[in-house]
Amino acid sequence: MQIFPRHPKEHKPGAFYYGEFTDQPLAPFSISVASFSKDYGPEKPHYHTKNQKVYLTLEGEGILNVNGQPVIMKPEEMIHLEPNDIHFVEKVTRAPIKYIVILSSKTNDKVVID
């Protein structure tokens, strides 16, 4: 058994992840947890070249923009993104929002669109 401490995500106050991002990951996936207030500003649009991504909202609500379309993030629903889907959390509509993000690998394949 191993227990993994929580680490803050750089440049994302309120977001954190478990485990380490190394060349030899313990598991073939990445799990992060985020919690934001109503003051959260939109993140930059981005996509992943190889990773699939899953958002699972635990509480609150928000808007996830996927390929230019608003998708409501709400409890009891899971949002699955394919590689190359351009996405970003646009805003928090019912705060606080808390959600889990699962990436299909620990490969850093994020491409930010400026």
MARKOL-136553 format. One record per residue (C-alpha): residue number from 1; x, y, z. Coordinates in steps of 0.1 Angstrom, whole numbers, plus 2048, in hexadecimal, padded with zeros to 3 digits. Example, Ala and Ser with C-alpha at 12.3 -4.5 7.8 and 13.67 -1.06 7.14 Angstrom:
# MARKOL-136553
seq, xx, yy, zz
1, 87B, 7D3, 84E
2, 889, 7F5, 847
# end
This chain:
# MARKOL-136553
seq, xx, yy, zz
1, 800, 800, 800
2, 80B, 824, 7FA
3, 7FB, 844, 806
4, 7FF, 863, 7F1
5, 800, 886, 7FF
6, 7EE, 8A3, 7EF
7, 803, 8BC, 7DB
8, 7F7, 8DF, 7D0
9, 7F6, 8E4, 7AB
10, 80D, 900, 7A0
11, 7FA, 920, 795
12, 7D8, 912, 79F
13, 7CF, 91C, 7C2
14, 7B6, 903, 7D0
15, 7C0, 8E6, 7B9
16, 7D6, 8C9, 7C3
17, 7E1, 8A7, 7B7
18, 7EB, 886, 7C7
19, 80B, 872, 7BE
20, 828, 87D, 7A9
21, 82D, 884, 784
22, 84C, 871, 77C
23, 859, 85C, 75F
24, 84F, 83D, 771
25, 82C, 843, 77E
26, 81D, 82C, 798
27, 7FC, 82C, 785
28, 7F6, 833, 760
29, 7DE, 84F, 768
30, 7DD, 870, 77A
31, 7C3, 87C, 793
32, 7BF, 8A0, 79F
33, 7A5, 8B1, 7B5
34, 79B, 8D6, 7B2
35, 786, 8ED, 7C7
36, 77E, 911, 7BD
37, 769, 92E, 7C9
38, 753, 944, 7B4
39, 771, 95B, 7AE
40, 783, 941, 798
41, 78D, 950, 777
42, 78D, 93C, 757
43, 7AC, 926, 750
44, 7BD, 928, 72E
45, 7AE, 912, 713
46, 7C3, 8F3, 70E
47, 7C2, 8CF, 701
48, 7D5, 8AF, 706
49, 7E5, 89D, 6E8
50, 7E3, 87A, 6F6
51, 7D0, 87B, 717
52, 7AB, 875, 71C
53, 79D, 88A, 739
54, 780, 885, 750
55, 770, 89F, 767
56, 75A, 892, 784
57, 749, 8AE, 797
58, 744, 8A8, 7BC
59, 733, 8C8, 7C6
60, 72A, 8EA, 7B8
61, 726, 8F2, 793
62, 73A, 902, 778
63, 73E, 906, 753
64, 758, 8F1, 740
65, 75D, 8FE, 71D
66, 764, 8E1, 705
67, 76B, 8E9, 6E0
68, 759, 90A, 6E4
69, 73A, 8FB, 6F4
70, 730, 901, 718
71, 72B, 8E1, 72C
72, 71D, 8E3, 750
73, 732, 8D2, 76A
74, 71B, 8C5, 785
75, 71A, 8A9, 79E
76, 70F, 887, 793
77, 71D, 88C, 76F
78, 73E, 883, 761
79, 74D, 895, 743
80, 765, 882, 72C
81, 77C, 893, 714
82, 78F, 884, 6F8
83, 7B3, 88E, 6EE
84, 7B3, 8AF, 6DB
85, 792, 8BB, 6EA
86, 799, 8E0, 6F2
87, 78C, 8E8, 715
88, 78E, 8FE, 733
89, 77A, 905, 753
90, 769, 925, 749
91, 758, 92F, 769
92, 74A, 923, 78B
93, 724, 928, 78C
94, 71C, 918, 7AE
95, 739, 91A, 7C6
96, 74D, 90B, 7D3
97, 752, 8F2, 7B8
98, 766, 8D3, 7BF
99, 76F, 8BA, 7A4
100, 786, 89D, 79C
101, 79B, 89D, 77C
102, 7A8, 87C, 76E
103, 7C1, 87B, 752
104, 7C7, 85A, 740
105, 7ED, 85C, 745
106, 807, 870, 758
107, 816, 87C, 737
108, 816, 8A2, 736
109, 807, 8A8, 714
110, 7F4, 8C8, 71C
111, 7F5, 8E3, 701
112, 7E9, 905, 70C
113, 7D9, 91C, 6F2
114, 7E1, 940, 6F7
# end
